[in-house]
Amino acid sequence: MNVLIVRTSSMGDLIHTWPAITELKTHYPNIRLSWLTEESFADIARLHPQVDEVLTLSWRSWRRRLWQPAAWRELKALKQKLRDARFDLVLDSQGLLKSAIPARWARAPLAGLGWSSAREALASLFYDKKHKVSRKLSAIARNRQLFGLSFGYAPEGQPRFGVRPGERPSWMLSGRYAVLLHATSRASKEWPEARWVALGTALSAHHDMVTVLPWGSDKEKARAERLAAQLPAAVVAPKMSLGEAAGLLGHASAVIGVDTGLVHLANALNVPVAAIYTDTDPQQTGVVETPWATNLGNIGQCPTVDEVLAALQSRRDWT
């Protein structure tokens, strides 16, 4: 059976789809699985070993270049590629117009979330088979239920992401290190810089850890350099691909991060994680709490440094 999963963005949403894919392939190991996603997140889809092919689109780029013939040629080429693949089933797990429209291009039976379940109700009008899934569930649970309803099985047990880290970065010094994921999509989700400095100082003094500060934009790089200048043992990471970031996170002794896609990637790689929430509800979009991962804070709350350290010290494999 040739199946296409459509989940175009963002990083955290793609990672939240991994457990559903792992479970699907457990039930039906002979399915050939393709994934359609935004080009900028293709590395996330490729990290899952059960995905046979990753197809990409560039909505963001196309919107900026609609007046250019090249954009329409690229769009037409994707349409043709989807049709030529002859999928037996397409599942749109995102429930947005921007995912439902290209899912329809494949000209195959299309399943997705129903009117009351989809994030954009109009997207459900594109689906041949519509499923009802509670919007009160976490993102991971919603995906698992949607996949189960679409393929005829009931999700069971704890979610299994099914991915492994890449190699430890060659530029990283030997020894134990903690990754501080200080960057997020909006200012209201940030953690105060003074707390990052206090946390990094404590990790160095009491746990003999180097702190690593990744970044993705010039503004984030400036913050990383500012924080590193105040820490006793810190490394500002070089520009990394998502695959390289998986290697960095997967070999860390601890990852502390705000509400961002990379903290979910660390969660999937089973390293000790403390996820900090200040403006979003971790019940909906938090990490999967395990013996080595926990959520801290909530809307209007700002966890303290002591709370973060206590959470890490209570995790399994933390020394």
Backbone as a ProteinNet text record, in pm:
[ID]
protein_1_A
[PRIMARY]
MNVLIVRTSSMGDLIHTWPAITELKTHYPNIRLSWLTEESFADIARLHPQVDEVLTLSWRSWRRRLWQPAAWRELKALKQKLRDARFDLVLDSQGLLKSAIPARWARAPLAGLGWSSAREALASLFYDKKHKVSRKLSAIARNRQLFGLSFGYAPEGQPRFGVRPGERPSWMLSGRYAVLLHATSRASKEWPEARWVALGTALSAHHDMVTVLPWGSDKEKARAERLAAQLPAAVVAPKMSLGEAAGLLGHASAVIGVDTGLVHLANALNVPVAAIYTDTDPQQTGVVETPWATNLGNIGQCPTVDEVLAALQSRRDWT
[TERTIARY]
84.6	0	87.9	60.5	139.7	65	118.7	49.1	127.5	55.5	115.7	60.9	151	115.2	145.3	51	71.7	75.7	190.6	209.7	320.9	285.2	380.8	465	411.1	482.3	407.4	465	601.7	685.4	805.8	894.2	828.1	772.5	708.8	593.2	515	402.3	449.8	560.5	613.9	662.7	731.3	781.8	665.2	556.2	438.9	371.2	408.8	354.2	435.1	559.3	646.2	585.3	528	473.1	361.7	280.3	173.6	232.4	340.9	406.1	468.3	534.8	592.9	485.9	372.2	263.4	201.4	183	127.3	213.7	345.7	435.2	447	417.5	413.1	296.2	182.3	63.7	73.3	129.7	135.9	277	369.7	509.6	534.1	439.7	461.1	411.5	353.8	313.3	438.3	431	535.5	489.1	565.4	520.5	598.6	524.8	582.6	528.2	603.2	564	582.7	477.9	484.2	495.8	601.6	625	692.2	697.5	771.4	919.7	982.6	1124.3	1208.7	1176.6	1257.8	1250.4	1149.6	1135.3	1158.1	1210.3	1226.6	1319.3	1421.5	1514.3	1444.2	1340.7	1265.4	1193.5	1129.7	1062.3	1162.7	1278.8	1380.4	1440.6	1432.1	1490.9	1418.6	1292.2	1219.6	1255.4	1309	1358.2	1249.1	1122.3	1013.7	954.9	1006.2	959.3	1045.2	981.4	1054.2	1091.6	1010.1	1034	980	1053.4	1008.3	989.4	867.4	835.1	822.1	860.3	861.4	783.7	731.3	670	728.1	696.5	756.1	650.2	543.7	434.7	486.4	575.6	621.6	694.3	776.6	848.8	753.4	660.7	567.3	480.8	437.9	354.6	428.3	558.9	637.6	668.3	652	692.6	578	455	341.2	343.5	408.5	415.6	525.8	604.9	716	677	701.3	669.3	737.5	857.8	930.4	850.4	782	702.5	589.9	524.7	415.8	467.8	587.6	647.1	677.8	728.6	758.1	630.4	526.8	398.8	340.3	347.3	296	374	506.2	589.6	553.5	524.1	483.6	350.2	254.8	125.4	143.4	228.1	248.8	316.5	411.8	481.5	385.5	295.5	197.9	102.7	62.1	-29.7	39.3	164.1	237.7	268.5	273.5	306.9	198.8	74.9	-37.8	-53.9	-81.3	-101.3	-235.2	-235.8	-359.9	-442.4	-374.8	-443.4	-355.7	-419.8	-351.3	-416.3	-334.1	-384.4	-328.4	-416.1	-376.3	-392.9	-281.4	-289.5	-280.7	-275.7	-261	-393.4	-484.8	-617	-620.5	-536.6	-534.6	-555.8	-601.8	-618.8	-486.4	-377.5	-247.5	-195.9	-253.4	-218.5	-323	-449.9	-556.8	-550.3	-513.1	-509.1	-404.6	-276.8	-182	-213.5	-277.4	-317.1	-416	-503.4	-601.2	-536.3	-420.2	-351.8	-314.7	-297.9	-256	-363.4	-486.5	-598.4	-612.1	-605.9	-623	-725.1	-783.6	-872.5	-801.9	-870.6	-808.7	-883.7	-810.1	-867.6	-812.1	-890	-846.3	-944.3	-926.5	-1011.2	-1143.1	-1249.1	-1381.7	-1396.8	-1513.3	-1542.3	-1513.3	-1555.1	-1537.7	-1400.8	-1322.8	-1193.9	-1075.5	-1090.5	-980.5	-950.2	-825.4	-786.4	-851.7	-867.6	-946.1	-1058.5	-1181.3	-1294.2	-1310.6	-1281.3	-1299.1	-1210.5	-1099.4	-1010.4	-1083.3	-1177.2	-1246.1	-1329.8	-1364.6	-1443.5	-1365.7	-1234.5	-1150.9	-1140.9	-1182.6	-1156.1	-1270.6	-1233.3	-1333	-1379.5	-1287.8	-1319.6	-1280.3	-1377.8	-1356	-1366.9	-1273.7	-1271	-1283.9	-1354.7	-1373.7	-1271.5	-1190.4	-1088.1	-1095.4	-1103.4	-1119	-1004.5	-1038.7	-936.9	-878.2	-931.2	-877.3	-755.7	-735.9	-621.1	-491.6	-380.5	-251	-229.3	-134.6	-108	-67.7	13.3	57.4	-60.4	-145.4	-261.4	-358	-375.3	-463.2	-411.8	-282.4	-225.6	-243.4	-215.1	-226.6	-371.6	-467	-606.5	-646.9	-603.7	-638.3	-581	-455.8	-395.5	-470.1	-501.7	-571.5	-707.7	-783.2	-914.5	-902.2	-798.7	-781.3	-737.6	-663.2	-608.3	-667	-760.8	-834.2	-767.9	-708.4	-654	-669.5	-656.7	-668.3	-529.5	-489.9	-358.8	-348	-231.5	-209.4	-73.5	-66.5	60.6	112.2	232.8	297.2	346.2	348.4	398.5	545.9	580.8	719.6	758.6	854.2	891.4	962.1	1045	1104.9	1223	1287.6	1402.8	1527.4	1641.8	1768.9	1850.7	1938.7	2021.1	2125.2	2169.5	2281.9	2412.1	2522.2	2651.7	2673.7	2752.4	2790.1	2868.8	2839.2	2907.2	3058.6	3130.1	3276.2	3335.6	3261.3	3312.6	3291.6	3211.6	3183	3296.8	3343.8	3450.5	3404.4	3499.2	3462.9	3409.6	3340.1	3285.1	3135.6	3078.6	2934.5	2896.6	2779.1	2733	2580.6	2532.4	2388.9	2358.5	2248.2	2205.4	2096.7	2117.5	2021	1947.2	1822	1741.2	1666.3	1732.6	1681.8	1592.3	1594	1523.6	1386.1	1287.4	1151.8	1085.1	961	897.7	846.1	822.7	776.1	827.1	836.6	898.6	825.1	694.2	616.8	650.1	715.7	752	897.1	967.7	1107.9	1121.2	1238.8	1275.3	1378	1372.7	1463	1610.6	1688.4	1830.5	1905.1	1868.5	1936.6	1920.6	1807.1	1784.4	1867	1882.7	1970.7	2114.3	2159	2294.5	2308.9	2210.6	2216.3	2212.9	2132	2123	2254.4	2309.1	2434.8	2549.1	2550.2	2653.5	2642.5	2519.3	2498.7	2536.1	2504.2	2538.2	2688.9	2758.8	2904.7	2966.7	2918.7	2980.4	2951.2	2828.2	2786.5	2778.4	2779.3	2763.8	2871.3	2966.8	3081.8	3038.1	2943.5	2890.4	2925.6	2964.2	2971.7	2829	2794.9	2663.7	2678	2587.6	2589.2	2466	2486.6	2379.6	2356.7	2254.6	2222.1	2148	2136.9	2065.6	2021.9	1923.2	1876.8	1867.1	1876.5	1868.5	1977.1	1998	2098.9	2065.5	1938	1896.5	1924.7	1895.4	1919.7	2069.2	2147.5	2291.9	2348.5	2297.2	2342.5	2310.1	2192.5	2157.3	2248.5	2273	2360.9	2499.5	2553.5	2686.1	2683.7	2573.7	2559.7	2555.5	2481.4	2473.4	2607.5	2671.1	2798.4	2904.3	2900.9	2999.9	2987	2869.9	2847.4	2858.9	2887.4	2891.7	3035.7	3064.1	3202.7	3251.1	3159.3	3199.2	3085.5	3093.6	2983.5	3038.3	2960.9	2995	2875.1	2897.7	2794	2802.8	2698.1	2699.7	2713.2	2772.8	2772.2	2633.9	2613	2487.7	2473.2	2357.2	2338	2214.7	2219.7	2099	2019.3	1894.4	1813.9	1872.5	1932.5	1997.5	2114.9	2194.9	2307.8	2259.7	2148.3	2091.6	2047.6	1996.4	1956.2	2077.2	2191.9	2313	2356.8	2351.2	2388.9	2296.7	2165.6	2069.5	2074.9	2091.3	2086.2	2200.8	2311.8	2427.1	2445.1	2347	2355.6	2325.4	2385	2352.8	2223.9	2187.1	2062.2	2027.3	1897.4	1847.8	1744	1763	1666.7	1620.9	1490.8	1443.9	1306	1281.8	1149	1061.5	942.4	846.1	893.8	967.2	1024.3	1037.1	1047.5	1052.1	1167.3	1283.1	1400.5	1384.4	1305.2	1285.6	1204.1	1114.3	1039.8	1130.2	1224.4	1321	1404.7	1449.6	1525.1	1440.5	1312.7	1220.1	1210.1	1206.1	1195.9	1322.4	1435.5	1563.4	1595.8	1501.9	1513.1	1634.1	1661.4	1763	1691.9	1758.1	1693.4	1651.7	1524.2	1468.3	1387.8	1411.7	1324.1	1268.5	1138.3	1073.3	1004.6	1037.6	991.7	878.5	763.9	648.4	610.2	595.6	558.5	433	395.9	282.8	196.6	223.2	143.8	116.9	16.9	-26	45.1	130.2	200.5	109.8	-13.6	-106.7	-143.1	-134.4	-167.4	-44.1	63.4	180.1	310.4	302	422.5	492.5	609.7	681.2	607.9	634.1	578.3	653.9	583.9	650.5	686.4	812.3	869.3	960.1	1022.5	1119	1237.2	1252.3	1365.7	1323.3	1192.7	1148.1	1029.2	1025.9	917.3	886.1	760.9	717	712	749.5	747	676.7	595.7	529.3	396.7	342.3	213.5	187.9	69.7	36.2	43.1	121.9	134.9	225.8	296.4	388.2	530.7	627	767.1	849.6	887.5	960.9	1091	1129.8	1254.9	1371	1492.4	1611.5	1612.7	1577.2	1575	1476	1362.2	1262.8	1316.4	1388.3	1446.4	1551.5	1639.8	1744.2	1684.1	1581.3	1517	1451.2	1391.3	1328.4	1431.9	1545.9	1651.5	1706.6	1727.6	1787.3	1693.9	1564.2	1468.8	1453.9	1515.4	1501.4	1592.2	1547.9	1629.7	1753	1862.7	1990.1	2060.4	2005	2071.3	2171.8	2293.2	2393.8	2459.4
-119.1	0	123.7	214	335.5	452.1	504.1	604.4	734.5	845.5	978.6	1044.4	1085.9	1165.5	1311.8	1398.9	1541.8	1612.6	1667.7	1750.4	1847.6	1969.8	2059.6	2141.2	2174.7	2257.1	2247.4	2299.7	2348.1	2236.5	2268.2	2163.8	2079.1	2145.2	2071.3	1985.4	2036.1	1959	1833.2	1843.2	1724.4	1621.9	1669.9	1579.2	1511	1584.1	1526.2	1420.3	1411.6	1310.1	1181	1187.1	1068.4	949.3	966.2	848.4	780.1	858.4	799.7	718.1	766.1	692.8	563.8	572	452.2	347.3	389.2	296.4	238.8	323	276.8	167	189.4	91	-36.5	-26.1	-145.8	-234.8	-171.3	-247.3	-293.1	-208.4	-238.9	-214	-306.2	-284.2	-277.4	-327.7	-330.2	-203.9	-111	14.7	90.5	145.2	236.1	377.6	446.6	572.5	690.6	784.5	911.3	1022.9	1132.4	1245.7	1374.2	1454.7	1585.4	1693.7	1773.2	1878	1997.8	2107.8	2225.5	2191.7	2246.7	2221.8	2248.8	2355.2	2392.7	2292	2202.4	2102.1	1959.9	1947.1	1815	1726.3	1784.8	1704.7	1636.8	1700.7	1640.3	1514.9	1523	1406.2	1296.1	1333	1232.5	1163	1222.8	1161	1033.3	1019.3	899.1	784.8	675.3	567.1	492.7	509.7	439	518.4	637.5	718.6	684.6	636.8	591.8	705.7	809.6	920.2	1048.8	1156.4	1288.3	1376.3	1426.9	1521.3	1659.3	1761.5	1895.1	1994.8	2091.7	2208	2333.6	2447.1	2574.1	2683.5	2662.4	2759.7	2899.4	2910	3042.6	3113.3	3039.1	3096	3126.9	3035.9	3057.8	3180.5	3203.6	3320.5	3450.5	3450	3571.4	3587.2	3477.8	3481.4	3447.1	3473.7	3436	3501.5	3614.3	3684.1	3629.9	3537.5	3482.6	3348.5	3330.5	3202.7	3082.9	3102.4	2991.1	2930.2	3013.2	2962.1	2871.7	2911.8	2830.7	2701.8	2705.7	2582.9	2483.7	2534.6	2448.1	2386.6	2467.6	2418.9	2312.5	2337.5	2241	2110.1	2120.4	2000.7	1915.2	1979.9	1904.9	1835.9	1905.8	1844.7	1717.9	1727.7	1613.9	1498.1	1530.6	1427.5	1354.2	1427.4	1365.9	1274.5	1317.3	1235.3	1109.9	1125.1	1012.3	904.5	944.5	848.9	743.9	774.5	680.5	626.3	716.1	677.4	605.3	506.9	437.3	515.3	592.8	674.3	792.8	906.7	1026.5	1064.9	1093	1135.7	1273.1	1372.1	1506.5	1513.7	1512.8	1514.4	1654.5	1754.7	1892.3	1965.6	1943.8	2004.3	2151.6	2195.8	2335	2339.9	2452.4	2467.1	2448.8	2497.2	2488.3	2344.8	2254.7	2113	2036	2072.6	2000.9	2021.3	2140.3	2168.7	2081.8	2081.1	1991.9	1843.7	1808.6	1669.6	1625.9	1716.8	1687.1	1667.8	1731.6	1720.4	1576.4	1492.2	1354.4	1271.7	1320.8	1250.8	1106.7	1093.5	963.6	980.6	872.9	885.3	962.8	1062.5	1155.4	1153.5	1128.4	1126.8	1242.5	1285.2	1395	1417.4	1526.2	1559.7	1621.5	1590.5	1641.8	1789.9	1843.6	1987.5	2040.8	1970	2019	1985.4	1904.5	1859.7	1930.1	1970.5	2032.1	2170.9	2210.6	2344	2451.9	2425.4	2511.6	2426.1	2453.3	2367.1	2350.2	2454.4	2446.6	2340.1	2308.3	2205.5	2071.9	2044.9	1915.2	1895.5	2002.9	1990.8	1920.6	1916.1	1852.1	1700.9	1650.7	1510.9	1419.6	1298.9	1196.8	1125.9	1106.2	1041.1	1133.8	1168.4	1264.8	1194.3	1226.4	1161.6	1265.7	1225.5	1313.1	1279.8	1378.6	1362.9	1485	1463	1572.6	1672.4	1799.6	1905.8	1931.1	1863.9	1879.3	1789.8	1693.1	1603.7	1675.7	1621.4	1675.7	1650.5	1722.8	1709.9	1567.2	1504.2	1367.7	1271.1	1284.6	1195.6	1214.9	1338.5	1365.3	1294.7	1304.6	1237.9	1087.2	1030.2	884.6	838.7	914.8	876.9	889.3	996.4	1015.4	902.4	867.1	756.5	626	600.5	477.5	468.3	577.9	578.9	562.4	618.3	613	475.8	401.7	273.6	153.6	179.2	69.3	-0.6	74	14.9	114.7	66.9	153.1	179.1	305	333.9	273.6	220.6	156.2	195.8	205.1	226	368	387.9	517.8	548.7	675.5	710.2	676.2	624.7	592	671.6	760.4	848.1	771.3	673.8	586.8	643.3	748.9	807.9	795.9	806.2	799.5	924.1	963.9	1082.5	1053.2	1159	1146.2	1141.5	1162.2	1159.9	1285.2	1270	1384.8	1482.1	1612.8	1709.3	1707.1	1715.1	1710	1832.7	1944.4	2067.6	2071.2	1976	1977.7	1912.2	1980.1	1926.3	1799.1	1715.8	1594.8	1631.8	1539.7	1564.9	1592.4	1614.7	1633.8	1777.4	1791.1	1926.8	1933.4	2054.7	2083.2	2181.9	2161.6	2251.6	2343.5	2473.4	2573	2628.2	2589.4	2633.5	2760.2	2870.5	2999.9	3069.1	3024.4	3094.3	3034	3119	3073.4	3173.1	3142.2	3215.9	3353.6	3376.6	3510.6	3544.7	3674.1	3722.9	3674.7	3657	3617.7	3476.8	3396.3	3259.8	3249	3360.8	3358.4	3346.7	3302.6	3295.9	3405.3	3477.4	3591.2	3552.4	3640	3612.1	3589.8	3662.5	3646.5	3504.6	3441.5	3304.9	3205	3231.1	3145.5	3151.2	3270.4	3285.9	3212.3	3227.7	3159.7	3007.9	2959.9	2816.8	2762.7	2830.2	2784.8	2785.7	2884.8	2892.8	2776.2	2743	2631.1	2497.7	2479.4	2355.4	2337.7	2447.4	2440.8	2415.3	2486.4	2479.5	2347.7	2298	2182.1	2051.5	2060.2	1938.2	1925.2	2014.7	2009	1997.5	2080.7	2077.3	2204.3	2187.5	2297.6	2325.7	2450.6	2484.7	2524	2474.1	2500.4	2582.3	2687.2	2781.1	2782	2709.3	2713.7	2843.1	2869.1	2987.1	2962.5	3041.3	3025.3	3153.1	3267.8	3397.9	3489.1	3602	3696.8	3746.7	3770.2	3815.5	3708.7	3584.9	3474.6	3452.5	3469.8	3454.9	3561.8	3684.1	3793	3760.4	3703.4	3665.8	3553.9	3454.3	3343.7	3395.3	3487	3542.3	3625.3	3694.9	3775.4	3686.3	3576.7	3483.6	3414.6	3371.2	3299.8	3385.7	3515.3	3606.2	3613.5	3576	3584.8	3448.7	3343.7	3209.1	3159.4	3077.4	3032.2	2931.8	2852.9	2752.1	2736.7	2809.6	2810.5	2809.4	2747.6	2741.1	2791.1	2889.3	2930.5	2836.6	2763.3	2664.1	2732.3	2665.3	2717.9	2701.3	2760.5	2740.1	2592.2	2534.6	2390.6	2360.2	2249.1	2193.9	2123.1	2086	2015	1877.1	1814.5	1686.3	1698.6	1803.8	1828.2	1862.3	1936.6	1968.4	1842	1744.5	1617.8	1546.9	1555.4	1495.9	1565.8	1698.6	1775.7	1741.4	1743.4	1719.1	1574.5	1481.5	1340.8	1293.5	1367.8	1329.9	1420.7	1506.8	1598.4	1525.9	1574.4	1523.8	1585.2	1700.4	1766.3	1868.4	1887.6	1992.3	2071.5	2202	2291.8	2389	2398.4	2482.9	2539.2	2650.6	2711.7	2642.9	2693.6	2633	2651.6	2552.9	2559.6	2418.5	2407.7	2276.6	2190.3	2252.2	2173.7	2105.1	2161.4	2094.8	1966.8	1967.8	1845	1743	1790.2	1699.4	1630.6	1706.9	1648.4	1545.1	1576.4	1484.5	1352.7	1362.7	1243	1158.1	1220.2	1149.6	1094	1108.3	1044.5	1091.1	1220.9	1277	1352.6	1378	1454.1	1593.1	1624.9	1750.3	1820.5	1951.2	2038.9	2142.5	2135.7	2226.3	2338.3	2461.6	2580	2647.6	2664.3	2728.3	2853.3	2965	3091	3152.4	3110	3173.1	3072.5	2944.4	2840.7	2728.4	2646.5	2540.5	2409.6	2358.8	2234.5	2113.2	2122.1	2011.3	1989.3	2097.8	2089.5	2066.3	2138.8	2135.1	2105.8	2052.5	2024.2	1898.1	1873.7	1749.4	1632.9	1514.3	1393.6	1368.2	1372.7	1354.5	1207.1	1185.4	1051.6	1052.3	939.8	941.8	1035.5	1087.2	1177	1312	1340.8	1468.8	1523.2	1655.4	1716.3	1855	1899.2	2033.6	2120.7	2245.9	2342.8	2469.9	2528.5	2654.1	2634.8	2747.8	2749.2	2891.8	2917.1	3052.9	3147.8	3254.9	3352.5	3310.2	3197.6	3150	3151.8	3167.4	3172.2	3091.5	2968.5	2883.2	2947	2916.3	2967.4	2875.9	2925	2844.1	2721.8	2740.4	2628.2	2520.9	2562.3	2465.4	2385.4	2451.3	2381.9	2281.7	2322.9	2233.5	2115.1	2141.5	2033.3	1933.6	1985.2	1896.5	1807.7	1864.2	1785.7	1679.7	1717.6	1625.3	1510.1	1526.2	1419.2	1323.4	1360.4	1277.4	1154.7	1048.1	927.6	956.1	894.8	907.6	1039.6	1125.4	1250.5	1224.3	1274.8	1259.7	1393.4
0	0	0	-89.3	-107.1	-42.1	66.6	148.9	154.2	145.5	161.4	287.1	374.6	491.3	459.3	486.5	463.4	597.7	630	749.8	713	681.1	616.2	713.8	828.3	926.7	1059.4	1167.7	1180.8	1242.3	1292	1341.8	1450.3	1551.3	1659.9	1611.8	1514.9	1462.3	1391.5	1318.3	1250.8	1352.6	1455.4	1559.3	1631.8	1652.8	1717.3	1630.5	1503.7	1414.9	1419.6	1463.9	1466.4	1539.8	1662.1	1730	1650.4	1579.4	1498.3	1383.8	1324.6	1216.1	1268.8	1383.4	1444.7	1468.5	1521.6	1552.5	1424.7	1323.7	1196.6	1135.3	1133.6	1071.8	1155.9	1285.2	1369.1	1327.7	1298.4	1257.1	1111.8	1025.9	883.1	830.9	857.7	820.8	671	588.8	444.4	373.2	447.3	385.6	338.9	218.1	171	203.1	286.3	343.3	285.8	226.8	181.6	269.3	277.6	362.8	282.1	275.7	209.5	314.7	305.6	405.2	341.5	416.8	372.2	358.4	258.2	233.5	357.8	432.1	548.1	661.9	660.4	765.8	714.5	593.3	533.1	615.5	678.5	759.3	875.8	929.7	1039.7	990.2	874.5	818.3	787.4	737.6	700.3	821.6	938.3	1056.7	1098.5	1058.4	1098.8	1004.9	1057.6	971.5	895.3	935.1	866.9	751.1	725.3	612.7	491.2	385.8	267.5	174.1	168.5	75.1	133.7	116.1	160.2	36.9	20.7	-86.1	-24	-97.7	-39	-123.4	-54	-118.8	-56.4	-115.7	-70.2	-68.7	11.5	16.1	44.9	142.5	184.6	71.3	2.1	-111.9	-227.2	-254.4	-364.7	-341.7	-219.6	-191	-223.2	-198.9	-227.4	-375.2	-452.6	-593.7	-688.6	-649.3	-731.5	-869.2	-882.1	-1010.2	-1100.2	-1048.8	-1125.6	-1188.1	-1317.5	-1383.9	-1318.1	-1260.5	-1198.4	-1084.1	-1006.9	-894.5	-944.6	-1052.6	-1106.6	-1168.8	-1226	-1280.2	-1168.1	-1055.1	-941.1	-884.6	-876.8	-824.5	-917.2	-1047.2	-1144	-1138.8	-1120.4	-1113.6	-992.1	-878.5	-759.8	-782.4	-842.7	-872.4	-956	-1057.7	-1145	-1072.2	-985.9	-910	-817.2	-753	-663.1	-740.5	-858.6	-938.3	-990.7	-1033.5	-1090.1	-985.8	-857.2	-750.8	-729.8	-770	-759.2	-615.8	-524.6	-385.2	-368.5	-278.5	-245.5	-144	-60.4	40.2	75.8	96.7	145.5	277.7	378.5	509.2	540.9	549.6	592.1	742.7	815.4	961.5	1018	931.2	979.4	992.5	898.9	909.4	879.2	784.2	739.8	589.1	538.1	394.5	321.1	382.2	315.1	306.9	386.3	375.3	294	308	238.2	87	43.5	-100.9	-171.8	-127.5	-196	-174.6	-63.5	-42.9	-151	-192.8	-296.8	-432.9	-454.4	-583.2	-618.5	-518.4	-543.4	-613	-612.7	-677.5	-627.8	-496.1	-431.2	-318.9	-268.6	-152.2	-40.8	14	108.6	241.1	349	483.5	565.3	664	749.3	862.4	931.6	1045.7	1000.7	1075.5	1042.9	1074.3	1042.9	1054	1193.8	1297	1433.9	1491.5	1420	1471.5	1406.3	1280.7	1207.2	1262.1	1253.8	1299.5	1213.3	1085.4	996.5	939.4	982.4	947.5	796.6	719.2	573.9	510.9	577.4	522.7	510.8	600.9	600.6	474.7	406	283.8	172.4	183.4	81.6	101.5	218.9	252.2	208.5	162.3	130.7	257.2	349.7	476.9	590.7	676	783.5	918.7	1008.1	1139.1	1249.9	1354	1469.5	1577.3	1613.5	1716.9	1808.2	1937.4	2032.8	2023.3	2024	2020.1	2158.9	2260.4	2395.3	2419.3	2331.6	2346.4	2311.1	2357.6	2318.3	2169.7	2111.7	1968.6	1932.5	2015.8	1988	1993.1	2093.5	2106.2	1989.4	1944.4	1829.5	1704.1	1680.5	1564.3	1571.9	1688.5	1702.4	1679.3	1731.2	1711.1	1565.5	1500.2	1359.6	1273.7	1297.1	1222.2	1249.3	1377.1	1410.7	1343.5	1343.9	1279.7	1128.8	1071.4	926.4	877.8	962.6	919.3	993.9	1086.6	1146.8	1262.8	1354	1475.7	1589.6	1712.7	1830.4	1887.5	1905.6	1965.4	2105.3	2136	2265.7	2321.1	2453.8	2520.8	2509.1	2560.5	2556.1	2414.2	2376.3	2242.5	2227.1	2110.7	2078	1953.2	1967.6	1856.5	1745.6	1782.6	1682.8	1607.3	1659.5	1591.3	1678.6	1614.5	1685.6	1654.6	1746.7	1719.4	1613.2	1549.5	1458.2	1536.7	1468.1	1533.6	1618	1723.3	1804.9	1717.4	1725.8	1638.6	1657.2	1547.2	1552.2	1619.8	1617.9	1678.7	1829.8	1883.6	2026.4	2103.7	2207.7	2290.9	2361.1	2402.2	2475.9	2613.5	2675.7	2808.6	2804.5	2920.9	2935.7	2901.8	2840.9	2808.7	2818	2843.6	2845.9	2734.8	2666.1	2559.6	2614.2	2598.9	2644.5	2523.1	2506.4	2392	2432	2414.6	2461.3	2359.5	2233.6	2125.6	2102.2	2077.7	2049.7	1955.3	1914.5	1805.8	1845.3	1973.4	2012.7	2152.5	2178.9	2302.3	2426.9	2419.3	2537.3	2584.4	2499.1	2537.2	2585.4	2589.7	2630.9	2782.8	2826	2967.7	2991.5	3105.1	3126	3113.8	3052.1	3030.1	3160.5	3264.2	3392.9	3445.8	3417	3463.6	3382	3253.3	3173.5	3226.4	3262.2	3315	3447.6	3535.2	3664.8	3646.6	3553	3528	3472.8	3372.2	3313.8	3413.7	3499.1	3602.9	3700	3739.4	3831.6	3766.4	3640.2	3571.5	3561.1	3541.1	3533.1	3669.4	3771	3903.8	3975.1	3962.5	4042.5	3964.4	3831.3	3751.1	3643.6	3645	3554.7	3408.7	3370.1	3234.1	3157.7	3033.2	2939.1	2890.5	2871.6	2818.2	2671.6	2587.8	2444.7	2408.5	2330.4	2297.1	2145.8	2097.5	1954.6	1918.4	1790.5	1741.2	1598	1552.3	1414.9	1336	1403	1336.1	1392.2	1328.5	1376.2	1517.1	1542.6	1675.6	1780.6	1746.5	1840.7	1861	1755.1	1768.3	1861.9	1849.4	1938	2082.9	2108.2	2245.2	2294.2	2208.6	2247.3	2284.7	2207.2	2236	2364.2	2386.7	2508.7	2632.1	2623.3	2735.8	2758.3	2650	2663.2	2729.3	2704	2762.4	2913.6	2966.4	3111.1	3180.5	3103.7	3160.3	3171.4	3272.9	3294.7	3191.2	3132.2	3033.7	2933.7	2823.7	2727.2	2585.5	2496.3	2354.7	2275.2	2187.4	2093.5	1973.7	1948.9	1841.2	1705.8	1609.1	1472.9	1411.4	1295.9	1223.4	1192.1	1222.6	1206	1122.2	1051.6	990.7	1099.8	1068.6	1167.4	1196.7	1097.7	1121.8	1216.3	1198.6	1288.4	1428.6	1437.3	1568.9	1641.4	1567.6	1629.4	1689.3	1623.2	1678.1	1804.7	1805.7	1924.6	2041.7	2018.1	2126.1	2175.1	2082.9	2118.3	2204.8	2207.8	2288.9	2410.5	2436.5	2549.9	2680.9	2789.1	2921.9	2974.7	2920.7	2958.5	2851.5	2831.1	2742.2	2818.8	2822.4	2885.9	2779.2	2758.3	2650.4	2672.8	2605.9	2607.8	2502.7	2479.1	2388.3	2243.9	2194.7	2060.7	2005.1	1874.2	1812.4	1858.8	1884.3	1921.7	2057.5	2146.9	2275.9	2255.3	2158.7	2127.1	2058.7	1979.5	1918.5	2026.1	2125.9	2237.1	2311.7	2331.3	2397.4	2320.5	2189.5	2106.9	2111.9	2144.1	2146.9	2285.5	2379.4	2512.2	2591.6	2589.6	2677.8	2789.3	2903.4	3010.4	2962.4	2976	2923.4	3031.6	3044.4	3122.3	3025.9	2999.6	2905.1	2981.7	2944.7	3017.4	2940.6	3006.3	2943.7	3023.1	2952.3	3017	2956.1	2833.4	2765.3	2688.8	2707.8	2643.9	2743.9	2713	2803.9	2767.9	2855	2823.7	2813.6	2863.7	2847.8	2701.4	2622.2	2480.5	2393.9	2422.7	2333.3	2407.6	2529	2605.3	2558.4	2614.8	2585	2649.9	2599	2659.7	2788.8	2901.3	3029.5	3049	3078.7	3093	3215.2	3248.1	3358.6	3335.6	3212.1	3185.9	3128.1	3123.2	3065.6	3143.2	3161.1	3236.9	3183.2	3207.3	3171.6	3296.3	3279.9	3388.8	3341.8	3432.1	3400.3	3330.2	3282.5	3213.3	3166.4	3116.9	3072.3	3191.1	3177.8	3284.8	3398	3383.7	3485.7	3431	3520.7	3479.3	3579	3544.4	3637.6	3684.3	3807.8	3862.6	3824	3845.1	3819.2	3910.4	4035.7	4129.8	4086.5	4032.8	3985.7	3867.6	3778.4	3663.7	3710	3798.6	3849	3924.5	4004.7	4078.8	3983.9	3876.7	3779.4	3711.2	3675.2	3611.7	3706	3829	3926.1	3960.7	3934.2	3962.8	3845.5	3731.5	3612.7	3618.3	3552.2	3542.4	3456.4	3487.3	3415.7	3441.9	3529.1	3561.8	3674	3656.1	3763.1	3788.6
[MASK]
+++++++++++++++++++++++++++++++++++++++++++++++++++++++++++++++++++++++++++++++++++++++++++++++++++++++++++++++++++++++++++++++++++++++++++++++++++++++++++++++++++++++++++++++++++++++++++++++++++++++++++++++++++++++++++++++++++++++++++++++++++++++++++++++++++++++++++++++++++++++++++++++++++++++++++++++++++++++++++++++

